[in-house]
Amino acid sequence: MRKMKWLVPFAAFALLVAACGDDDEGTAKEVSVFGAFSSIEADAVNTVIDEMIEPEADYTAFYEGSESFEEQIKIRVEGGNPPDIAMYPQPGSVVEMAESGDAIALEDLGFSYDELEATFGAYLLSLGEYEGKHYGIPTNVNSKSLVWFNKPVFDAEGYTAPATWDEWIALMDQMVADGYETPLCIGTGSEAATGWPATDWMEDIMLRTAGADVYDQWVAHEIPFNDATVLRAMDLFDDVWAYGLGGAAAFPDIDFRDAPDPMVADPPGCLLHRQASFIVNFFPEGTVVGEDIDLFAFPDIDPGVKGSLIAGELAAVFADRPEVRDFIERMISTEVQCAMGQQEGVQRISPNINTTGACYGDPIVATIAQSILDALKAGGARFDASDLMPSAVGSGSFWTGMNEWMRGKDAATVADEIEASWP
């Protein structure tokens, strides 16, 4: 999940201060973890660390989050002051850390690949592979192929969830005819990361048109960014803009965290919103999922082409010390991962394939989690493409290109410019 609105509360800093006490040998042992998520999600992670890891360990661990993670982690690594562990939302950045020699291979830390594969499956581990070794520890996953909707209006109007793209367009046409002039809410604003929600739309469409194999080729730059398959996905995305609240030029100015708010307004400003499972953390206070808002899967587009888009984090390790290795072993355990899912108000879905939907107190979260686990086990999931591409593209020209496109630049020109930016 990308940046949150608030910084980690003071409690997280207090953990850092507490870690400064001396142990029996006169030197404090501590493990520092840095990532992009903050607010209640950071609180939940620190709670689990405090309650389930530290009582059994001879060190102090703490998690620190920053909504400027992408910028700050580069500064810290390049300045020679990296955290012990960094949770990257972009696996491509983990590979870059491996290429630069900054990250440490899991095999060199003493981890068995076979045991890691039994914990996470081969696909997620492959995202952090470089020259035959593995550098990324999966720490969180979420489903991106979801569309949320205003349930009371759906029930009152007799609308049904569309299974195909054509049915979705027909549904929005019917909504417009029924007086709901802007059926769809889209917001792609995210401070320095503005544009990433638009790349998610592109990725969902690419999976359901070009298919998983071509999707993998796109990620690996085995086909160019301005390939006909990509341009077709852009055309299909463009087709839904006319249904969007505020118009396409306004999408980059609408913060992704605020974008679903009009769905539950009275009267509603929109009825549909495509976003990952974590968006429930930003629904207006008092919103009840299953009563006020419900969801359906992102529709199929081309017959016989299936896909499930996921995202999450890969953690890179920058320090080889016994306490760091011990922390990782405890953090990825089924017991601790299941405890993460039980934290109230948080949607951290475990990538540990030995967990189940039963770990999650919220039934909708449990359903989403089980669907991700099933997709991972079956090998049918694909990670967010922009997070796998080189950062100059994935968190650079792809993001900014989407903004320029929605604000009026020609789609083909945007695709050409993104292609030209590929390192």
C-alpha positions in Angstrom: 0.0 0.0 0.0 1.2 3.5 -0.8 1.6 6.5 1.4 -0.8 7.2 4.3 -2.0 10.6 5.5 -0.4 10.7 8.9 3.1 10.0 10.3 3.7 7.2 12.7 2.5 8.3 16.1 4.8 9.3 18.9 4.5 5.8 20.3 6.7 4.4 17.6 9.4 7.0 18.4 9.0 6.0 22.1 10.0 2.4 21.1 13.1 3.8 19.5 14.0 5.7 22.6 13.3 2.7 24.8 15.7 0.7 22.7 18.6 2.9 23.8 19.0 1.2 27.1 22.0 -1.0 27.8 21.7 -4.8 27.7 23.7 -7.1 30.0 26.7 -6.7 27.8 26.5 -2.9 27.9 25.4 -2.5 24.2 21.8 -2.2 23.2 20.5 -4.6 20.6 17.9 -3.2 18.3 16.4 -3.9 14.9 15.1 -1.0 12.8 12.5 -1.5 10.2 11.5 1.3 7.7 8.5 1.4 5.3 5.9 3.4 3.5 2.8 2.6 5.6 2.0 4.6 8.7 -0.9 5.6 10.9 -3.0 2.8 12.4 -1.3 0.2 10.2 2.1 1.1 11.7 0.6 1.0 15.2 -0.7 -2.5 14.5 2.7 -3.7 13.3 4.4 -2.3 16.4 1.8 -3.8 18.6 2.4 -7.3 17.3 6.2 -6.7 17.5 5.8 -5.5 21.1 3.5 -8.3 22.2 4.7 -11.4 20.2 8.3 -10.8 19.2 10.1 -8.7 21.9 9.0 -10.8 24.9 10.8 -13.9 23.3 13.8 -11.9 22.1 16.9 -10.3 23.6 16.6 -7.1 21.5 14.2 -4.3 20.8 12.6 -3.9 17.4 10.6 -1.0 16.0 8.9 0.0 12.8 9.1 3.5 11.4 6.9 4.7 8.5 7.1 7.7 6.2 4.8 8.9 3.5 8.1 10.0 1.7 9.5 6.5 2.0 10.7 6.3 -1.7 12.7 9.5 -1.3 14.0 8.9 2.2 15.2 5.3 1.7 17.4 6.4 -1.2 18.9 9.2 1.0 19.5 6.8 3.9 21.1 4.1 1.7 23.2 6.4 -0.3 24.3 8.2 2.9 25.5 5.0 4.4 22.7 4.9 7.1 20.2 2.4 5.9 17.7 0.7 8.3 18.3 -2.9 9.1 15.2 -3.8 7.1 13.3 -1.8 4.5 9.8 -2.8 3.4 9.6 -1.7 -0.3 6.2 -1.3 -2.0 8.2 -1.6 -5.3 10.0 -5.0 -5.7 11.9 -3.4 -8.6 13.7 -1.3 -6.0 14.7 -4.4 -4.1 16.4 -5.7 -7.2 18.1 -2.4 -7.7 19.5 -2.7 -4.1 20.7 -6.1 -5.0 22.4 -4.8 -8.2 24.1 -2.0 -6.3 25.4 -4.4 -3.6 23.6 -2.7 -0.8 21.0 -5.4 0.0 22.1 -8.8 1.4 20.9 -12.1 -0.2 18.6 -14.2 2.0 20.8 -17.2 1.2 23.8 -15.3 2.5 21.8 -14.6 5.7 21.5 -18.3 6.2 17.9 -18.8 5.0 16.9 -21.9 3.1 15.2 -21.1 -0.3 13.2 -24.3 0.0 11.8 -23.3 3.4 11.1 -19.8 2.1 9.3 -21.2 -0.9 7.2 -23.4 1.4 6.2 -20.2 3.2 5.6 -17.8 0.3 5.5 -19.8 -2.9 7.8 -19.3 -5.8 6.2 -16.3 -7.5 6.6 -13.8 -4.7 10.1 -14.8 -4.1 11.0 -14.5 -7.7 10.2 -10.8 -7.6 13.3 -10.2 -5.5 15.6 -12.5 -7.4 18.9 -11.3 -8.8 21.7 -13.5 -10.3 20.3 -16.7 -8.8 19.9 -15.3 -5.2 16.9 -13.8 -3.5 16.8 -10.5 -1.8 13.1 -9.8 -1.0 11.1 -11.1 1.9 7.3 -10.8 1.2 5.7 -8.9 4.2 2.3 -8.0 2.9 -0.1 -8.5 0.0 -3.3 -6.9 -1.1 -5.8 -7.4 -3.9 -6.1 -4.7 -6.4 -8.7 -6.2 -8.7 -11.7 -4.9 -6.8 -14.5 -2.5 -7.5 -16.4 -1.0 -4.5 -20.0 0.2 -4.8 -22.8 1.9 -2.9 -24.9 -1.0 -1.7 -28.2 0.8 -0.7 -28.4 2.3 -4.2 -27.6 -1.0 -5.9 -30.3 -2.7 -3.9 -32.9 0.0 -4.4 -32.3 0.3 -8.2 -31.9 -3.5 -8.7 -28.4 -3.2 -10.2 -26.3 -6.3 -10.4 -22.5 -6.7 -10.3 -21.1 -6.9 -13.9 -19.0 -9.9 -14.9 -17.6 -8.4 -18.1 -16.3 -5.0 -19.3 -19.2 -4.6 -21.7 -21.6 -5.2 -18.8 -19.8 -2.6 -16.7 -20.1 0.0 -19.4 -23.8 -0.9 -19.8 -24.3 -0.6 -16.1 -22.8 2.9 -16.0 -24.9 4.0 -19.0 -28.0 2.8 -17.1 -26.8 4.7 -14.0 -26.5 7.9 -16.1 -30.0 7.3 -17.5 -31.3 6.9 -14.0 -30.0 10.3 -13.0 -26.6 9.3 -11.5 -24.6 11.6 -13.8 -21.1 10.5 -12.6 -21.2 6.8 -11.7 -17.5 6.5 -11.1 -15.1 8.0 -8.6 -11.4 8.1 -9.6 -8.7 9.9 -7.6 -5.0 9.4 -8.5 -3.4 12.0 -6.1 -0.8 10.8 -3.7 1.7 13.6 -3.0 5.0 12.8 -4.7 3.5 9.5 -5.9 0.6 11.1 -7.7 -0.4 8.9 -10.6 0.0 5.4 -9.2 -3.7 4.6 -9.0 -4.0 5.3 -12.8 -1.2 2.7 -13.4 -3.2 0.2 -11.5 -6.1 0.7 -13.9 -3.7 0.1 -16.8 -2.4 -3.1 -15.2 -5.8 -4.6 -14.5 -6.8 -3.9 -18.1 -3.5 -5.3 -19.5 -4.0 -8.6 -17.5 -7.5 -9.0 -18.9 -6.6 -8.2 -22.5 -3.0 -9.1 -23.3 -2.9 -11.9 -20.8 -0.4 -12.9 -18.1 2.4 -13.9 -20.4 2.4 -10.6 -22.4 2.0 -8.8 -19.1 5.2 -10.4 -17.9 6.9 -9.4 -21.1 5.7 -5.8 -20.6 7.1 -5.8 -17.1 10.5 -7.1 -18.3 10.6 -4.7 -21.3 10.5 -7.6 -23.7 7.8 -5.6 -25.5 8.1 -1.8 -25.7 5.9 0.4 -23.6 4.3 1.8 -26.7 3.4 -1.7 -28.0 -0.1 -2.0 -29.5 -1.3 -4.1 -26.5 -0.5 -1.2 -24.2 -2.1 1.4 -26.4 -5.3 -0.7 -26.5 -5.3 -0.8 -22.7 -5.0 3.0 -22.7 -7.9 3.2 -25.1 -10.1 1.1 -22.8 -9.1 3.1 -19.7 -9.9 6.3 -21.6 -13.4 4.9 -22.3 -14.4 5.1 -18.6 -13.1 8.7 -18.0 -16.4 10.2 -19.2 -18.2 8.5 -16.3 -15.8 9.9 -13.7 -16.7 12.6 -11.1 -14.9 15.8 -11.9 -13.5 14.8 -15.3 -10.2 13.3 -16.2 -8.2 16.5 -15.8 -9.2 16.6 -12.1 -8.3 13.0 -11.3 -4.7 13.7 -10.3 -5.9 16.5 -8.0 -8.2 14.1 -6.0 -6.3 12.3 -3.3 -6.8 8.6 -3.6 -7.6 8.4 0.1 -10.5 10.8 -0.4 -11.7 9.5 -3.7 -14.3 7.0 -2.3 -15.9 9.6 0.0 -18.6 10.7 -2.5 -19.8 7.0 -2.7 -21.3 7.3 0.8 -22.4 11.0 0.7 -26.0 11.9 0.8 -26.8 12.1 -2.0 -24.0 10.0 -3.4 -21.6 11.7 -5.9 -20.7 8.4 -7.5 -21.6 4.8 -7.1 -18.4 2.9 -8.1 -14.8 3.1 -7.1 -11.9 0.8 -8.3 -9.3 0.4 -5.7 -7.3 -2.2 -3.7 -8.5 -3.9 -0.6 -6.6 -1.5 1.7 -8.9 1.4 0.7 -11.3 0.3 3.5 -8.8 2.0 5.9 -9.9 5.3 4.3 -13.6 5.0 4.1 -15.4 7.8 6.0 -15.8 7.1 9.7 -18.9 5.0 10.4 -19.0 3.3 7.0 -19.9 -0.3 7.3 -18.6 -2.6 4.6 -21.3 -5.1 3.6 -24.0 -2.6 4.5 -23.1 0.8 3.1 -20.4 -0.4 0.7 -19.9 -3.7 -1.0 -17.6 -5.0 -3.7 -17.2 -7.1 -6.9 -14.2 -8.3 -8.8 -12.8 -6.2 -11.6 -14.6 -7.5 -14.7 -13.2 -9.7 -17.4 -12.6 -8.0 -20.7 -11.5 -10.5 -23.4 -13.1 -14.0 -23.4 -10.9 -16.6 -21.8 -8.4 -14.1 -20.4 -8.1 -14.2 -16.6 -6.0 -12.3 -14.1 -5.7 -11.3 -10.5 -3.7 -8.2 -9.8 -1.9 -8.0 -6.4 0.5 -5.7 -4.7 2.3 -5.6 -1.4 5.8 -5.2 0.0 9.1 -6.9 -0.3 11.6 -6.3 2.5 15.3 -5.9 1.8 17.9 -6.6 4.4 20.8 -4.2 4.9 22.4 -5.7 8.1 23.7 -9.2 8.8 23.4 -9.6 12.6 21.9 -12.4 14.7 19.1 -10.3 16.0 18.1 -9.2 12.5 18.0 -12.8 11.3 16.0 -13.8 14.4 13.5 -10.9 13.9 12.9 -12.0 10.3 12.3 -15.6 11.3 9.8 -14.5 13.9 8.1 -11.9 11.7 7.4 -14.3 8.8 6.1 -17.1 11.0 2.5 -18.2 10.6 1.6 -17.3 14.1 2.8 -13.7 13.9 1.5 -13.2 10.4 -2.0 -14.4 11.5 -1.8 -12.0 14.5 -1.2 -9.2 12.0 -4.5 -10.0 10.3 -6.4 -9.9 13.6 -5.5 -6.3 14.3 -8.7 -4.2 14.4 -9.2 -1.7 11.6 -6.2 -2.9 9.6 -6.0 -4.7 6.3 -2.6 -6.3 6.4 -3.0 -9.5 4.4 -0.3 -12.1 5.0 1.8 -13.4 2.0 2.5 -16.6 4.1 0.6 -19.2 2.2 0.2 -21.3 5.4 -2.2 -18.7 6.8 -5.9 -18.9 5.9 -8.8 -16.5 5.7 -9.7 -17.6 9.3 -6.9 -15.3 10.5 -9.0 -12.3 9.8 -11.8 -11.0 11.9 -13.6 -9.1 9.2 -15.4 -11.6 6.9 -14.9 -9.5 3.7 -11.2 -9.2 4.5 -11.1 -12.9 5.1 -12.7 -13.6 1.7 -10.2 -11.3 0.0 -7.2 -12.8 1.8 -8.3 -16.4 0.9 -8.7 -15.4 -2.7 -5.2 -14.0 -2.8 -3.8 -17.1 -1.1 -5.6 -19.3 -3.6 -4.3 -17.3 -6.5 -0.7 -17.4 -5.2 -0.9 -21.2 -4.6 -2.3 -21.7 -8.1 0.3 -19.4 -9.7 -2.4 -17.2 -11.2 -1.6 -13.9 -9.5 0.5 -11.1 -11.0 2.2 -8.3 -9.0 1.6 -4.6 -9.8 3.6 -3.9 -12.9 4.8 -0.4 -12.0 6.2 -1.8 -8.8 8.3 -4.3 -10.8 9.6 -2.0 -13.4 12.8 0.0 -12.9 12.1 2.8 -10.5 12.8 5.4 -13.2 9.8 4.1 -15.0 7.6 2.4 -12.4 7.7 5.2 -9.8 8.8 7.8 -12.3 7.7 8.3 -15.9 4.8 5.8 -15.7 3.3 7.8 -12.8 3.9 11.2 -14.3 2.9 10.1 -17.8 -0.5 9.0 -16.5 -1.0 12.5 -15.0 0.0 14.2 -18.2 -2.3 12.0 -20.2 -5.3 12.7 -18.0 -4.6 16.4 -18.2 -4.7 16.3 -22.0 -1.5 14.9 -23.6 -2.0 12.5 -26.4 -1.9 8.8 -25.3 0.5 7.7 -28.0 2.9 10.5 -27.1 2.7 9.6 -23.5 3.5 5.9 -24.3 6.4 7.0 -26.6 7.9 9.2 -23.8 7.6 6.4 -21.2 9.3 4.0 -23.6 12.1 6.5 -24.2 12.6 6.8 -20.4 13.3 3.1 -19.9 16.9 2.7 -18.5 
